Amino acid sequence: MNQPVLQRITIYPIKSLDGMEADRAEVLAGGALRWDRCWALADAEGRFLNGKRTAAVHPLRTRYELRGQELVVHVRPPSATAWETFVLPGEKPKLERWLQAFFDQPVQLLHRPEGGFPDDTDAPGPTLVSTASLEEVGRWFGLPLEQLRRRFRANLELGGVPPFWEDRLVLPGSGQGRRFRLGTAVFQATGICQRCAVPPRDPDTGKSLREFARRFAQQRQQTLPAWSPRERFDHFYRLAINTRGLETSALLRTGDVLQLLD
């Protein structure tokens, strides 16, 4: 069996916006990565402004710098070449006003530094996929690897393994998946991630590929490896592994070898 190595870490400081690549990440007590989805955009009623509901999210570009307890956010609308810069949390009201003008509706920035705003609250750990899986999906649709990364938005990317190797982490039946170690962090797989309306959309324009989900599910079913737990697929529009952290505090780095613990 090939050796799975942590090849890439991506953190998304503001939920639904661009990510930032990192060479290390701290795992918090709840299992999430520090800074990941610790901020989120919401409308006046507190509902998330995300790619599932708001097409304008896609062309908005963001870059980040971590400065102690502060997050430096650089934002740029699609029609601009210059970046606007804000420092959170101190300039939160200023950034909210900028976002309100961009989205043309009231916007509030929600903050949850310990654990962030995961899509799956039962599996708040990082999502994990292999580079080979993304490359394989890219071949199905004629899309480059970097764009697949931005469409599926996984936190951890494994090298050194074949496509869909990560399915091995999910066991047959309805119980929890396998436990594994990366660096000093221990995680447990909880399931194969059900995808939403975001992957079909171009991450720059928001334009959707026709029948992406149907074609993806068809290809996934036809190419499902022998090691994948078929009974865990109620449908085949699934990719990447949801996890739960099992250590109270830990660190992982690119280059860490994934070790199966059971």
C-alpha positions as CSV (number, residue, x, y, z in Angstrom):
1,M,0.0,0.0,0.0
2,N,1.3,3.5,-0.9
3,Q,2.3,5.8,1.9
4,P,-0.2,8.7,2.5
5,V,1.5,12.0,3.2
6,L,0.0,15.3,4.1
7,Q,0.8,17.4,1.0
8,R,-1.3,20.5,1.5
9,I,-3.1,22.4,4.2
10,T,-5.8,25.0,3.3
11,I,-7.5,27.1,5.9
12,Y,-10.6,29.2,5.2
13,P,-10.6,32.1,7.7
14,I,-13.9,33.5,6.4
15,K,-16.4,30.8,5.6
16,S,-17.3,30.6,1.9
17,L,-14.5,32.9,0.8
18,D,-11.0,32.1,-0.5
19,G,-8.7,29.9,1.4
20,M,-5.0,30.3,2.4
21,E,-2.4,27.7,2.1
22,A,-0.4,26.9,5.3
23,D,2.6,24.6,6.1
24,R,1.2,23.8,9.6
25,A,-2.0,24.0,11.5
26,E,-3.0,23.8,15.1
27,V,-5.9,21.5,16.0
28,L,-8.2,23.0,18.6
29,A,-9.9,21.1,21.4
30,G,-13.1,20.7,19.4
31,G,-11.2,19.2,16.5
32,A,-11.3,22.1,14.1
33,L,-8.2,23.8,12.7
34,R,-7.3,27.2,14.3
35,W,-8.5,30.1,12.1
36,D,-10.6,27.8,9.8
37,R,-14.1,29.2,9.2
38,C,-13.7,31.3,12.4
39,W,-15.5,34.2,10.7
40,A,-18.7,33.9,8.6
41,L,-20.8,36.3,6.6
42,A,-24.5,36.6,7.5
43,D,-27.5,38.7,6.4
44,A,-29.7,40.8,8.7
45,E,-31.6,37.7,9.9
46,G,-28.4,35.9,10.7
47,R,-28.5,33.5,7.7
48,F,-25.1,32.6,6.2
49,L,-24.2,34.5,3.0
50,N,-22.4,31.7,1.1
51,G,-22.0,30.2,-2.3
52,K,-25.1,28.1,-1.9
53,R,-27.3,31.1,-1.6
54,T,-25.4,34.1,-2.9
55,A,-23.8,34.1,-6.4
56,A,-21.8,37.3,-5.7
57,V,-19.7,35.3,-3.2
58,H,-17.8,33.6,-6.1
59,P,-16.1,36.6,-7.8
60,L,-15.1,38.2,-4.5
61,R,-11.4,37.6,-4.0
62,T,-9.7,37.5,-0.6
63,R,-6.2,37.2,0.8
64,Y,-5.1,36.9,4.4
65,E,-2.3,37.4,6.9
66,L,-2.2,36.0,10.4
67,R,-0.8,38.5,12.9
68,G,-0.9,37.2,16.4
69,Q,-4.6,37.2,17.4
70,E,-5.5,39.4,14.4
71,L,-6.6,38.5,10.9
72,V,-5.5,40.8,8.2
73,V,-8.1,40.6,5.3
74,H,-7.4,41.9,1.8
75,V,-10.5,42.0,-0.4
76,R,-11.0,42.8,-4.0
77,P,-14.2,43.0,-6.1
78,P,-14.0,41.5,-9.6
79,S,-14.0,44.9,-11.3
80,A,-11.0,46.2,-9.3
81,T,-7.2,45.7,-9.5
82,A,-6.4,47.2,-6.1
83,W,-7.0,45.5,-2.7
84,E,-8.8,47.0,0.3
85,T,-7.3,45.9,3.6
86,F,-9.0,45.4,7.0
87,V,-7.8,44.1,10.3
88,L,-10.1,41.9,12.4
89,P,-11.5,42.1,14.9
90,G,-10.7,45.8,15.4
91,E,-12.0,46.9,12.0
92,K,-15.0,44.6,11.9
93,P,-17.6,47.5,11.5
94,K,-15.5,49.0,8.7
95,L,-15.4,45.7,6.8
96,E,-19.1,45.1,7.4
97,R,-19.8,48.4,5.7
98,W,-17.6,47.5,2.7
99,L,-19.3,44.1,2.4
100,Q,-22.7,45.7,2.6
101,A,-21.9,47.9,-0.3
102,F,-20.5,45.0,-2.3
103,F,-23.4,42.7,-1.7
104,D,-26.0,45.5,-1.8
105,Q,-27.6,44.2,1.4
106,P,-27.0,44.3,5.1
107,V,-24.0,42.1,6.1
108,Q,-22.8,41.1,9.6
109,L,-19.6,39.3,10.4
110,L,-20.0,36.5,12.9
111,H,-17.0,35.4,14.9
112,R,-16.4,32.0,16.7
113,P,-12.7,31.7,17.3
114,E,-12.9,28.3,19.1
115,G,-14.3,25.8,16.5
116,G,-15.5,28.2,13.8
117,F,-18.7,27.5,11.7
118,P,-18.4,24.0,10.2
119,D,-21.0,22.7,7.8
120,D,-21.3,19.5,9.8
121,T,-21.4,20.2,13.6
122,D,-21.1,16.5,14.3
123,A,-17.9,16.3,12.4
124,P,-16.1,19.7,13.0
125,G,-12.7,18.4,12.2
126,P,-10.9,19.2,8.9
127,T,-12.1,17.6,5.6
128,L,-9.6,15.4,3.9
129,V,-9.1,14.4,0.3
130,S,-6.3,13.0,-1.9
131,T,-4.6,15.0,-4.6
132,A,-5.2,12.0,-6.9
133,S,-8.9,12.1,-6.3
134,L,-9.1,15.8,-7.3
135,E,-7.0,15.1,-10.4
136,E,-9.3,12.2,-11.4
137,V,-12.4,14.4,-11.0
138,G,-10.6,17.0,-13.1
139,R,-10.1,14.5,-15.9
140,W,-13.9,13.8,-15.8
141,F,-14.7,17.4,-16.5
142,G,-11.5,18.7,-18.2
143,L,-10.8,21.0,-15.2
144,P,-7.3,21.9,-13.7
145,L,-6.3,20.7,-10.3
146,E,-6.2,24.2,-8.7
147,Q,-9.8,24.8,-9.8
148,L,-10.9,21.5,-8.3
149,R,-9.3,22.5,-5.0
150,R,-11.3,25.7,-5.0
151,R,-14.5,23.9,-5.9
152,F,-14.3,21.2,-3.2
153,R,-12.6,23.3,-0.5
154,A,-11.0,20.5,1.5
155,N,-8.7,21.4,4.4
156,L,-6.2,18.5,4.1
157,E,-4.8,17.0,0.9
158,L,-2.9,13.7,0.8
159,G,-0.2,12.8,-1.7
160,G,1.4,9.4,-2.4
161,V,-1.9,7.5,-2.8
162,P,-4.2,6.6,-5.7
163,P,-7.6,8.2,-6.4
164,F,-10.2,7.8,-3.7
165,W,-7.7,6.2,-1.3
166,E,-9.3,8.2,1.5
167,D,-12.5,6.2,1.2
168,R,-10.6,3.5,3.1
169,L,-11.0,5.6,6.3
170,V,-14.7,5.0,6.3
171,L,-15.9,1.6,7.5
172,P,-18.8,-0.4,6.3
173,G,-22.0,-0.2,8.4
174,S,-23.3,2.8,10.2
175,G,-20.6,3.2,12.9
176,Q,-17.7,5.6,13.1
177,G,-14.8,5.3,10.7
178,R,-11.1,4.6,11.3
179,R,-8.8,6.6,13.6
180,F,-5.7,8.0,12.1
181,R,-2.8,10.2,13.2
182,L,-1.2,13.2,11.4
183,G,1.7,14.7,13.3
184,T,0.5,14.9,16.9
185,A,-3.1,15.1,15.9
186,V,-5.5,12.2,16.0
187,F,-8.7,12.2,14.0
188,Q,-11.6,9.8,13.4
189,A,-13.3,9.6,10.0
190,T,-17.1,10.1,10.3
191,G,-18.3,9.7,6.7
192,I,-17.8,10.6,3.1
193,C,-18.8,14.2,2.5
194,Q,-22.1,14.9,0.7
195,R,-21.5,17.7,-1.8
196,C,-23.7,20.7,-2.3
197,A,-24.4,23.3,-5.0
198,V,-20.9,24.8,-4.8
199,P,-18.7,22.3,-6.7
200,P,-20.6,22.7,-10.0
201,R,-19.8,26.5,-10.0
202,D,-16.8,28.2,-11.4
203,P,-15.0,29.6,-8.3
204,D,-14.3,32.9,-10.1
205,T,-17.6,33.6,-11.9
206,G,-20.2,31.4,-10.2
207,K,-21.3,30.0,-13.5
208,S,-22.5,26.4,-13.1
209,L,-21.5,23.4,-15.2
210,R,-24.6,21.7,-16.6
211,E,-25.5,18.4,-15.0
212,F,-22.3,18.4,-12.9
213,A,-23.8,16.5,-10.0
214,R,-25.4,13.9,-12.2
215,R,-22.3,13.3,-14.2
216,F,-20.1,13.3,-11.1
217,A,-22.3,10.7,-9.4
218,Q,-22.4,8.5,-12.5
219,Q,-18.6,8.6,-12.8
220,R,-18.1,8.0,-9.0
221,Q,-20.3,5.0,-9.1
222,Q,-18.7,3.5,-12.2
223,T,-15.2,4.0,-10.9
224,L,-15.8,3.2,-7.2
225,P,-12.7,1.3,-5.9
226,A,-13.0,-2.1,-4.4
227,W,-12.0,-0.7,-0.9
228,S,-14.8,1.9,-0.9
229,P,-17.7,1.0,1.5
230,R,-20.4,0.9,-1.2
231,E,-23.2,0.6,1.5
232,R,-22.2,4.0,2.9
233,F,-23.2,5.7,-0.4
234,D,-26.9,6.4,-0.3
235,H,-26.0,8.4,-3.4
236,F,-22.7,9.0,-5.2
237,Y,-22.4,12.7,-5.2
238,R,-19.8,12.4,-2.4
239,L,-16.1,13.2,-2.1
240,A,-13.6,13.8,0.7
241,I,-13.8,12.6,4.3
242,N,-15.4,14.3,7.3
243,T,-13.5,14.0,10.5
244,R,-13.7,14.6,14.2
245,G,-10.6,15.5,16.2
246,L,-9.7,13.2,19.2
247,E,-6.9,15.2,20.8
248,T,-7.4,18.2,23.0
249,S,-4.6,20.2,21.4
250,A,-2.2,19.1,18.6
251,L,-0.2,20.2,15.6
252,L,0.0,18.9,12.0
253,R,2.5,19.9,9.3
254,T,2.8,19.3,5.6
255,G,5.1,16.2,5.2
256,D,3.4,14.3,8.0
257,V,2.7,10.7,7.2
258,L,-0.9,9.5,7.9
259,Q,-0.8,6.5,10.3
260,L,-3.8,4.3,10.7
261,L,-4.5,3.5,14.3
262,D,-7.0,0.7,14.0
